[in-house]
Amino acid sequence: MFKAKHLSEICAFMEGKGLPGKDAYDLPSSPLTFPDGAHYRIEIAGIEYYSNFLAMLDEAKKFDLPIHRAICTVGGSTYMTATEMTDLAGKAKEEKVELVMVIGHRKGWDVGSKELGYPEGQPQGPRHRGSDNVAYFIEDMMRCLENGVRGFLVYDEGVLRLVSQMRAEGFIPKETIFKWSVFGGQCSAVGAKLLEDLGANTMNPISDVSLPILGSIRRAVRMPMDVYMIIVDSFGGHYRAYEAPEVARIASPVYFKIEPGTSEADIYKPWVTSGAHDDMIRAKVRIGSVLREIVSRRNRDLKLSNHGPADLTLPSV
């Protein structure tokens, strides 16, 4: 007869596998940094138009704030023309900003994906439904690669495994990077370790993870984390401005992810005017400046990367 293991034995087994047996309630400082020795960087989401990128650069110069990564076409890369994409990639390379493109096909785009409209179906997330949609995703990734983009958002573990194999075998450029999406729903050390093993270069845990959970994830993986410092209302609307120094200290290397608004469904529809997006992007940059100010006031030992660190994966145009 099997005898159930005690909690202490379960935790010890986890520790033996290189995973924390409990969350990091002691809130230890991360021993890791970015290659340049910095603890945190700035990520701006929602570059839907080329004009948004220019607005971001203009506002960043006003505040002398380095922007290290831009998340683009949250509404879907199939809404951006090849010319627009090439122009964006060229400007990003010139300005030394890493681009991560959001591919559309997602589960919500699938004409057969009915269950997402129901509360019990929503937790299944945007993972791809069937091999056709996996192939469509990769086909549009190829389109982006052809136009110079070298970074992509991924939200399906199977697809992450597949595109990592493609990268390893030279089917796609070897410098391509993959960012795990918040919509993938990972929020633990064991989940983060799975993603790193599957080839993720950076991960976005769910938006409401606590500081102890961030600390436990950091114990398990070396890749950067992308942590929401402000999030759209439909995700909870929290603004972790006063936790910014602790997030940088505990989760380093970490990207401060800045995404205010009502909901992603509202603000990233392709028919929202480019001017409205421009204004939102400027607001995001200003929030990034406030976060930097709070970190510098509270803990001057925490470093923000300068503009254009050498380890960024820039577009190839």
Contacts in CASP RR format, 6 or more apart in sequence:
PFRMAT RR
TARGET T0000
AUTHOR 0000-0000-0000
METHOD contacts of the structure
MODEL  1
MFKAKHLSEICAFMEGKGLPGKDAYDLPSSPLTFPDGAHYRIEIAGIEYY
SNFLAMLDEAKKFDLPIHRAICTVGGSTYMTATEMTDLAGKAKEEKVELV
MVIGHRKGWDVGSKELGYPEGQPQGPRHRGSDNVAYFIEDMMRCLENGVR
GFLVYDEGVLRLVSQMRAEGFIPKETIFKWSVFGGQCSAVGAKLLEDLGA
NTMNPISDVSLPILGSIRRAVRMPMDVYMIIVDSFGGHYRAYEAPEVARI
ASPVYFKIEPGTSEADIYKPWVTSGAHDDMIRAKVRIGSVLREIVSRRNR
DLKLSNHGPADLTLPSV
5 13 0 8 1.000
10 21 0 8 1.000
11 21 0 8 1.000
11 22 0 8 1.000
12 21 0 8 1.000
14 20 0 8 1.000
14 21 0 8 1.000
14 190 0 8 1.000
15 21 0 8 1.000
18 193 0 8 1.000
18 220 0 8 1.000
19 189 0 8 1.000
19 190 0 8 1.000
19 193 0 8 1.000
19 219 0 8 1.000
19 220 0 8 1.000
20 189 0 8 1.000
20 215 0 8 1.000
20 216 0 8 1.000
20 219 0 8 1.000
20 220 0 8 1.000
21 216 0 8 1.000
22 216 0 8 1.000
23 210 0 8 1.000
23 212 0 8 1.000
23 213 0 8 1.000
23 215 0 8 1.000
23 216 0 8 1.000
24 211 0 8 1.000
24 212 0 8 1.000
24 213 0 8 1.000
24 214 0 8 1.000
24 215 0 8 1.000
24 216 0 8 1.000
24 218 0 8 1.000
24 219 0 8 1.000
24 250 0 8 1.000
25 212 0 8 1.000
27 211 0 8 1.000
27 212 0 8 1.000
27 215 0 8 1.000
27 246 0 8 1.000
27 250 0 8 1.000
28 215 0 8 1.000
28 250 0 8 1.000
29 249 0 8 1.000
29 250 0 8 1.000
29 252 0 8 1.000
30 39 0 8 1.000
30 215 0 8 1.000
30 218 0 8 1.000
30 249 0 8 1.000
30 250 0 8 1.000
30 251 0 8 1.000
30 252 0 8 1.000
30 253 0 8 1.000
32 218 0 8 1.000
32 222 0 8 1.000
32 252 0 8 1.000
32 253 0 8 1.000
33 39 0 8 1.000
33 252 0 8 1.000
33 253 0 8 1.000
33 303 0 8 1.000
34 41 0 8 1.000
34 224 0 8 1.000
34 252 0 8 1.000
34 253 0 8 1.000
34 305 0 8 1.000
34 309 0 8 1.000
34 311 0 8 1.000
35 309 0 8 1.000
35 310 0 8 1.000
35 311 0 8 1.000
36 305 0 8 1.000
36 306 0 8 1.000
36 309 0 8 1.000
36 310 0 8 1.000
36 311 0 8 1.000
37 303 0 8 1.000
37 305 0 8 1.000
38 253 0 8 1.000
38 303 0 8 1.000
38 304 0 8 1.000
38 305 0 8 1.000
38 306 0 8 1.000
38 309 0 8 1.000
39 248 0 8 1.000
39 249 0 8 1.000
39 252 0 8 1.000
39 253 0 8 1.000
39 254 0 8 1.000
39 302 0 8 1.000
39 303 0 8 1.000
39 304 0 8 1.000
40 247 0 8 1.000
40 248 0 8 1.000
40 252 0 8 1.000
40 253 0 8 1.000
40 254 0 8 1.000
40 255 0 8 1.000
40 256 0 8 1.000
40 295 0 8 1.000
40 302 0 8 1.000
40 303 0 8 1.000
40 304 0 8 1.000
40 305 0 8 1.000
41 66 0 8 1.000
41 68 0 8 1.000
41 69 0 8 1.000
41 224 0 8 1.000
41 253 0 8 1.000
41 254 0 8 1.000
41 255 0 8 1.000
41 256 0 8 1.000
41 304 0 8 1.000
41 305 0 8 1.000
41 309 0 8 1.000
42 65 0 8 1.000
42 66 0 8 1.000
42 67 0 8 1.000
42 68 0 8 1.000
42 69 0 8 1.000
42 255 0 8 1.000
42 256 0 8 1.000
42 258 0 8 1.000
42 288 0 8 1.000
42 291 0 8 1.000
42 292 0 8 1.000
42 304 0 8 1.000
43 67 0 8 1.000
43 68 0 8 1.000
43 69 0 8 1.000
43 70 0 8 1.000
43 71 0 8 1.000
43 226 0 8 1.000
43 255 0 8 1.000
43 256 0 8 1.000
43 257 0 8 1.000
43 258 0 8 1.000
44 56 0 8 1.000
44 67 0 8 1.000
44 69 0 8 1.000
44 70 0 8 1.000
44 71 0 8 1.000
44 258 0 8 1.000
44 281 0 8 1.000
44 284 0 8 1.000
44 285 0 8 1.000
45 70 0 8 1.000
45 71 0 8 1.000
45 74 0 8 1.000
45 257 0 8 1.000
45 258 0 8 1.000
45 259 0 8 1.000
45 284 0 8 1.000
46 52 0 8 1.000
46 70 0 8 1.000
46 71 0 8 1.000
46 72 0 8 1.000
46 73 0 8 1.000
46 74 0 8 1.000
46 259 0 8 1.000
46 267 0 8 1.000
46 268 0 8 1.000
46 277 0 8 1.000
46 280 0 8 1.000
46 281 0 8 1.000
47 53 0 8 1.000
47 56 0 8 1.000
47 70 0 8 1.000
47 71 0 8 1.000
47 72 0 8 1.000
47 73 0 8 1.000
47 88 0 8 1.000
47 99 0 8 1.000
47 281 0 8 1.000
48 72 0 8 1.000
48 73 0 8 1.000
48 74 0 8 1.000
48 75 0 8 1.000
48 79 0 8 1.000
48 80 0 8 1.000
48 268 0 8 1.000
48 270 0 8 1.000
48 272 0 8 1.000
48 274 0 8 1.000
48 277 0 8 1.000
49 84 0 8 1.000
49 274 0 8 1.000
49 277 0 8 1.000
49 278 0 8 1.000
50 84 0 8 1.000
50 87 0 8 1.000
50 88 0 8 1.000
50 91 0 8 1.000
51 274 0 8 1.000
51 275 0 8 1.000
51 277 0 8 1.000
51 278 0 8 1.000
52 274 0 8 1.000
52 277 0 8 1.000
52 278 0 8 1.000
52 281 0 8 1.000
53 70 0 8 1.000
53 72 0 8 1.000
53 88 0 8 1.000
53 91 0 8 1.000
53 92 0 8 1.000
53 97 0 8 1.000
54 91 0 8 1.000
55 278 0 8 1.000
55 279 0 8 1.000
55 281 0 8 1.000
55 282 0 8 1.000
56 67 0 8 1.000
56 70 0 8 1.000
56 281 0 8 1.000
56 282 0 8 1.000
56 284 0 8 1.000
56 285 0 8 1.000
57 67 0 8 1.000
57 91 0 8 1.000
57 95 0 8 1.000
58 282 0 8 1.000
59 281 0 8 1.000
59 282 0 8 1.000
59 285 0 8 1.000
59 286 0 8 1.000
60 66 0 8 1.000
60 67 0 8 1.000
60 285 0 8 1.000
63 285 0 8 1.000
63 286 0 8 1.000
63 289 0 8 1.000
65 285 0 8 1.000
65 288 0 8 1.000
65 289 0 8 1.000
65 292 0 8 1.000
66 304 0 8 1.000
66 305 0 8 1.000
66 306 0 8 1.000
66 307 0 8 1.000
66 308 0 8 1.000
67 97 0 8 1.000
67 285 0 8 1.000
68 97 0 8 1.000
68 98 0 8 1.000
68 255 0 8 1.000
68 305 0 8 1.000
68 308 0 8 1.000
68 309 0 8 1.000
68 312 0 8 1.000
69 97 0 8 1.000
69 98 0 8 1.000
69 99 0 8 1.000
69 100 0 8 1.000
69 255 0 8 1.000
69 312 0 8 1.000
70 92 0 8 1.000
70 97 0 8 1.000
70 98 0 8 1.000
70 99 0 8 1.000
70 100 0 8 1.000
71 100 0 8 1.000
71 102 0 8 1.000
71 153 0 8 1.000
71 179 0 8 1.000
72 80 0 8 1.000
72 88 0 8 1.000
72 99 0 8 1.000
72 100 0 8 1.000
72 101 0 8 1.000
72 102 0 8 1.000
72 149 0 8 1.000
73 79 0 8 1.000
73 80 0 8 1.000
73 101 0 8 1.000
73 102 0 8 1.000
74 102 0 8 1.000
74 264 0 8 1.000
74 268 0 8 1.000
75 102 0 8 1.000
75 104 0 8 1.000
75 268 0 8 1.000
75 269 0 8 1.000
75 270 0 8 1.000
76 102 0 8 1.000
76 103 0 8 1.000
76 104 0 8 1.000
76 268 0 8 1.000
76 270 0 8 1.000
77 85 0 8 1.000
77 101 0 8 1.000
77 102 0 8 1.000
77 103 0 8 1.000
77 104 0 8 1.000
77 140 0 8 1.000
77 143 0 8 1.000
77 144 0 8 1.000
78 104 0 8 1.000
78 140 0 8 1.000
79 270 0 8 1.000
80 88 0 8 1.000
82 143 0 8 1.000
82 146 0 8 1.000
82 147 0 8 1.000
85 144 0 8 1.000
85 147 0 8 1.000
85 148 0 8 1.000
85 149 0 8 1.000
86 147 0 8 1.000
86 148 0 8 1.000
86 317 0 8 1.000
88 99 0 8 1.000
89 99 0 8 1.000
89 147 0 8 1.000
89 148 0 8 1.000
89 149 0 8 1.000
89 315 0 8 1.000
89 316 0 8 1.000
89 317 0 8 1.000
90 148 0 8 1.000
90 315 0 8 1.000
90 317 0 8 1.000
92 98 0 8 1.000
92 99 0 8 1.000
92 314 0 8 1.000
92 315 0 8 1.000
93 314 0 8 1.000
93 315 0 8 1.000
93 316 0 8 1.000
93 317 0 8 1.000
96 307 0 8 1.000
96 308 0 8 1.000
96 312 0 8 1.000
96 314 0 8 1.000
97 308 0 8 1.000
97 312 0 8 1.000
97 314 0 8 1.000
98 151 0 8 1.000
98 177 0 8 1.000
98 312 0 8 1.000
98 313 0 8 1.000
98 314 0 8 1.000
99 149 0 8 1.000
99 150 0 8 1.000
99 151 0 8 1.000
99 314 0 8 1.000
99 315 0 8 1.000
100 151 0 8 1.000
100 152 0 8 1.000
100 153 0 8 1.000
100 177 0 8 1.000
100 179 0 8 1.000
101 141 0 8 1.000
101 144 0 8 1.000
101 149 0 8 1.000
101 151 0 8 1.000
101 152 0 8 1.000
101 153 0 8 1.000
102 152 0 8 1.000
102 153 0 8 1.000
103 137 0 8 1.000
103 140 0 8 1.000
103 141 0 8 1.000
103 144 0 8 1.000
103 152 0 8 1.000
103 153 0 8 1.000
104 137 0 8 1.000
104 140 0 8 1.000
105 128 0 8 1.000
105 133 0 8 1.000
105 136 0 8 1.000
105 137 0 8 1.000
105 140 0 8 1.000
106 126 0 8 1.000
106 128 0 8 1.000
106 155 0 8 1.000
107 113 0 8 1.000
107 116 0 8 1.000
107 124 0 8 1.000
107 125 0 8 1.000
107 126 0 8 1.000
107 127 0 8 1.000
107 128 0 8 1.000
107 129 0 8 1.000
107 133 0 8 1.000
108 116 0 8 1.000
108 126 0 8 1.000
110 129 0 8 1.000
110 133 0 8 1.000
112 129 0 8 1.000
113 129 0 8 1.000
115 121 0 8 1.000
115 124 0 8 1.000
116 122 0 8 1.000
116 124 0 8 1.000
116 125 0 8 1.000
125 155 0 8 1.000
125 183 0 8 1.000
125 184 0 8 1.000
125 185 0 8 1.000
126 155 0 8 1.000
126 156 0 8 1.000
126 181 0 8 1.000
126 183 0 8 1.000
126 184 0 8 1.000
127 155 0 8 1.000
127 156 0 8 1.000
127 157 0 8 1.000
127 184 0 8 1.000
128 134 0 8 1.000
128 137 0 8 1.000
128 156 0 8 1.000
128 159 0 8 1.000
134 156 0 8 1.000
134 159 0 8 1.000
134 162 0 8 1.000
137 159 0 8 1.000
138 159 0 8 1.000
138 162 0 8 1.000
138 163 0 8 1.000
138 166 0 8 1.000
141 152 0 8 1.000
141 163 0 8 1.000
141 172 0 8 1.000
142 172 0 8 1.000
144 152 0 8 1.000
145 172 0 8 1.000
145 173 0 8 1.000
145 176 0 8 1.000
147 317 0 8 1.000
148 315 0 8 1.000
148 316 0 8 1.000
148 317 0 8 1.000
149 315 0 8 1.000
150 173 0 8 1.000
150 175 0 8 1.000
150 176 0 8 1.000
150 177 0 8 1.000
150 313 0 8 1.000
150 314 0 8 1.000
150 315 0 8 1.000
150 316 0 8 1.000
151 176 0 8 1.000
151 177 0 8 1.000
151 178 0 8 1.000
151 179 0 8 1.000
151 313 0 8 1.000
152 163 0 8 1.000
152 176 0 8 1.000
152 177 0 8 1.000
152 178 0 8 1.000
152 179 0 8 1.000
153 178 0 8 1.000
153 179 0 8 1.000
153 180 0 8 1.000
153 181 0 8 1.000
154 160 0 8 1.000
154 163 0 8 1.000
154 178 0 8 1.000
154 179 0 8 1.000
154 180 0 8 1.000
154 181 0 8 1.000
154 200 0 8 1.000
155 180 0 8 1.000
155 181 0 8 1.000
155 183 0 8 1.000
155 184 0 8 1.000
156 184 0 8 1.000
157 194 0 8 1.000
157 195 0 8 1.000
157 198 0 8 1.000
158 198 0 8 1.000
160 178 0 8 1.000
160 180 0 8 1.000
160 195 0 8 1.000
160 198 0 8 1.000
160 199 0 8 1.000
160 200 0 8 1.000
161 198 0 8 1.000
161 199 0 8 1.000
163 172 0 8 1.000
163 176 0 8 1.000
163 178 0 8 1.000
164 178 0 8 1.000
164 198 0 8 1.000
164 199 0 8 1.000
165 171 0 8 1.000
166 172 0 8 1.000
167 173 0 8 1.000
167 174 0 8 1.000
167 176 0 8 1.000
168 174 0 8 1.000
173 316 0 8 1.000
175 313 0 8 1.000
175 316 0 8 1.000
176 313 0 8 1.000
177 201 0 8 1.000
177 202 0 8 1.000
177 313 0 8 1.000
178 199 0 8 1.000
178 200 0 8 1.000
178 201 0 8 1.000
178 202 0 8 1.000
179 200 0 8 1.000
179 201 0 8 1.000
179 202 0 8 1.000
179 203 0 8 1.000
179 204 0 8 1.000
179 226 0 8 1.000
180 186 0 8 1.000
180 195 0 8 1.000
180 200 0 8 1.000
180 202 0 8 1.000
180 203 0 8 1.000
180 204 0 8 1.000
181 204 0 8 1.000
182 204 0 8 1.000
182 205 0 8 1.000
182 206 0 8 1.000
182 207 0 8 1.000
182 228 0 8 1.000
182 235 0 8 1.000
185 205 0 8 1.000
185 206 0 8 1.000
186 192 0 8 1.000
186 194 0 8 1.000
186 195 0 8 1.000
186 203 0 8 1.000
186 205 0 8 1.000
186 206 0 8 1.000
187 205 0 8 1.000
187 206 0 8 1.000
187 209 0 8 1.000
187 213 0 8 1.000
188 213 0 8 1.000
188 216 0 8 1.000
188 217 0 8 1.000
189 216 0 8 1.000
189 217 0 8 1.000
189 219 0 8 1.000
189 220 0 8 1.000
189 221 0 8 1.000
190 220 0 8 1.000
192 203 0 8 1.000
192 205 0 8 1.000
192 217 0 8 1.000
192 220 0 8 1.000
192 221 0 8 1.000
192 223 0 8 1.000
192 225 0 8 1.000
193 220 0 8 1.000
193 221 0 8 1.000
195 203 0 8 1.000
195 221 0 8 1.000
195 223 0 8 1.000
196 203 0 8 1.000
196 221 0 8 1.000
196 222 0 8 1.000
196 223 0 8 1.000
200 223 0 8 1.000
201 223 0 8 1.000
201 224 0 8 1.000
202 223 0 8 1.000
202 224 0 8 1.000
202 225 0 8 1.000
202 226 0 8 1.000
202 255 0 8 1.000
203 221 0 8 1.000
203 223 0 8 1.000
203 224 0 8 1.000
203 225 0 8 1.000
203 226 0 8 1.000
204 225 0 8 1.000
204 226 0 8 1.000
204 227 0 8 1.000
204 228 0 8 1.000
204 257 0 8 1.000
205 213 0 8 1.000
205 214 0 8 1.000
205 217 0 8 1.000
205 225 0 8 1.000
205 227 0 8 1.000
207 228 0 8 1.000
207 231 0 8 1.000
207 235 0 8 1.000
207 236 0 8 1.000
207 238 0 8 1.000
208 236 0 8 1.000
208 238 0 8 1.000
209 217 0 8 1.000
209 227 0 8 1.000
211 243 0 8 1.000
211 246 0 8 1.000
211 247 0 8 1.000
211 250 0 8 1.000
214 225 0 8 1.000
214 227 0 8 1.000
214 247 0 8 1.000
214 250 0 8 1.000
214 251 0 8 1.000
215 250 0 8 1.000
215 251 0 8 1.000
217 225 0 8 1.000
217 251 0 8 1.000
218 225 0 8 1.000
218 250 0 8 1.000
218 251 0 8 1.000
218 252 0 8 1.000
224 253 0 8 1.000
224 254 0 8 1.000
224 255 0 8 1.000
225 251 0 8 1.000
225 253 0 8 1.000
225 254 0 8 1.000
225 255 0 8 1.000
226 254 0 8 1.000
226 255 0 8 1.000
226 257 0 8 1.000
227 240 0 8 1.000
227 247 0 8 1.000
227 251 0 8 1.000
227 254 0 8 1.000
227 255 0 8 1.000
227 256 0 8 1.000
227 257 0 8 1.000
228 235 0 8 1.000
228 238 0 8 1.000
228 240 0 8 1.000
228 257 0 8 1.000
228 259 0 8 1.000
229 239 0 8 1.000
229 240 0 8 1.000
229 241 0 8 1.000
229 243 0 8 1.000
229 244 0 8 1.000
229 247 0 8 1.000
229 256 0 8 1.000
229 257 0 8 1.000
229 258 0 8 1.000
229 287 0 8 1.000
229 288 0 8 1.000
229 291 0 8 1.000
230 237 0 8 1.000
230 238 0 8 1.000
230 239 0 8 1.000
230 240 0 8 1.000
230 241 0 8 1.000
230 258 0 8 1.000
230 259 0 8 1.000
230 260 0 8 1.000
230 287 0 8 1.000
231 237 0 8 1.000
231 238 0 8 1.000
231 259 0 8 1.000
231 260 0 8 1.000
232 259 0 8 1.000
232 260 0 8 1.000
232 261 0 8 1.000
232 262 0 8 1.000
232 263 0 8 1.000
232 264 0 8 1.000
232 267 0 8 1.000
233 261 0 8 1.000
233 262 0 8 1.000
233 263 0 8 1.000
234 262 0 8 1.000
234 263 0 8 1.000
234 264 0 8 1.000
234 265 0 8 1.000
235 263 0 8 1.000
237 260 0 8 1.000
237 261 0 8 1.000
239 260 0 8 1.000
240 247 0 8 1.000
241 290 0 8 1.000
241 291 0 8 1.000
241 294 0 8 1.000
242 294 0 8 1.000
244 256 0 8 1.000
244 291 0 8 1.000
244 294 0 8 1.000
244 295 0 8 1.000
244 298 0 8 1.000
245 294 0 8 1.000
245 295 0 8 1.000
245 298 0 8 1.000
245 299 0 8 1.000
245 302 0 8 1.000
247 254 0 8 1.000
247 256 0 8 1.000
248 254 0 8 1.000
248 256 0 8 1.000
248 295 0 8 1.000
248 299 0 8 1.000
248 302 0 8 1.000
249 299 0 8 1.000
249 302 0 8 1.000
252 302 0 8 1.000
256 288 0 8 1.000
256 291 0 8 1.000
258 284 0 8 1.000
258 287 0 8 1.000
258 288 0 8 1.000
258 291 0 8 1.000
259 284 0 8 1.000
260 280 0 8 1.000
260 283 0 8 1.000
260 284 0 8 1.000
260 287 0 8 1.000
261 267 0 8 1.000
261 280 0 8 1.000
266 272 0 8 1.000
267 277 0 8 1.000
267 280 0 8 1.000
292 304 0 8 1.000
295 302 0 8 1.000
295 304 0 8 1.000
296 302 0 8 1.000
END
